[in-house]
Amino acid sequence: MLSFFKSKKAANEPASQYQQLGGETAVRAMAERFYDIMEQDPRARELLAMHPQPLTAIREKFFEFLSGWLGGPQLFVEKYGHPRLRARHLPFRIDTAMRDQWLLCMYQVLDEQVSDPLLHMQLKQQFTRLAHHMINTD
């Protein structure tokens, strides 16, 4: 019975970013659009070259990561354990150019899919911090 009460959302608890975005459908659309942009925009060609082809599996992993990172179901953690993003990306050379290519794609996704100005700003700041944290070389 206690777990029932813990799982209920408090009336004054704010909606997660996952919920604000529109849940699974919207977060999946973000992940898909991110990789669509990466594939189509020549400014992201070096970033695209780092990814295994086809992109089917990485698209799904990115959706699963975003789901939990944005406050929704912890799909990535359930399948693979803690994301350990820096450790998982250490085999790849990530410099400011790679960061900027990644952010180019993500900022376009936000511009296209997040209409709420406050949520857009919050996500842009969070993604910027995350991308900067991933830099592992000069």
N, C-alpha and C positions, 0 to 999 in steps of 0.2 A: 504494500500500500504506500509506503514511503517513497518508492521510486516513481510512483504515479505523480506525486506532488512535485518531485524534483524535475520531472520531464515537462511539466506545464510551465509555459512562459508567463512570467509575472506581467501583470497588466501594464506596468509602467516601464518595462524593459524595452529599449529601442529595438527596432528591427535590425537584423544583421545586414551587412552589405549584400550578402547573397540574396536575402529576401527583398531588399530595396531594388536590386537589379532585376528581379523577376524570377528568381529561383533557377532550377536546373536548366530550363530551356534557354534562358538569357545567358547564363554562365557558359553553357556549351556553345552558344552562338559567338560569344566573345573569343573562346579558345579557337574555334574554327576560323573566324575572321582573322585572328592574329596570324595564323599560318597561311591563310589565303594571301594576305598582304605580303608576308615574307616571300611567298612564291612569285608574286606578281611585280613587286617593286624592285627595280634594279639596284636601288640604293641599299637593299638588304641582301645582296647576293652573297657576300662573305658569310653572313650569319646563316643563310640558307645552306651554304656549302658545309657547314659544321654539323648539320643534322642528317641522320640516317634516312635514306629513301627506301620505300615511300614513307610519307609523313603520317600515315594512319595511326601507328602505335603512339607516336609522340603527341599527336593531337589529343588522343584519349588521355594520356598521362597528364598533359597540361590542364585539360578540363578537370580531371580528378584532383590535381593540386589546387587549382583555383577554387573548386568547390569548398574545400576545407579552409583555405587561406582567407576566403571571403566570409567565413562564418556558417557555411552550410555543412552538409554531410562530409565527414572525414574519409572520403573515398580513397585518396592516395595513401594515407596512413594505414587504413585497413588492409590494403593490398601489399604495400612495400615498406611499411614502417615510417619512421620519422623522415621528412623530406631531406634533411641535411643538404640543403641546396649547394652550399659552397663545396662541400666534400664531393658531391655527385658531379659537380662541374669542373673539378680540378684537372681532369685530363684534357680539358679544352682551354686554349689560350683566350682568355677574356680580358680585353683591354678597353680603353675608353671608346675606341671605334666600334667594338662589338656591343658594348653597352648602348651606345648611341643608335646603332642599327636596331637593337631590340626595342629600345624606347620609341623609335620612329614607328615601328609596327604597333606597339601597345598604345601610344598616344592616338594613333589614327582610329584604333578600335574604340577608345574612350570617346573621341570626338563623334564617331558615328553612332554609338550605341548607348551612351549615358547622357541623358538629357537633363537630369537634375544637376544644377550648377554646384551645389555643395558636395554631393556624392562624386561628381566628376573631379573636383579639386582634391578631395580626400584620396581618391584612387590614384590620381596622377602623382600625388606626393608619395603615397605608399609604394607604387611601382617604381618611382624614381629612386627611392631609398633602397629598394630591393635590388634593382639593377646595378646601382653603384656598389652595393655590398658584394656583388658577384665578381667584381674585377679582381683578377688574380695575377696580373702581370703589368709591367709598365708599358 
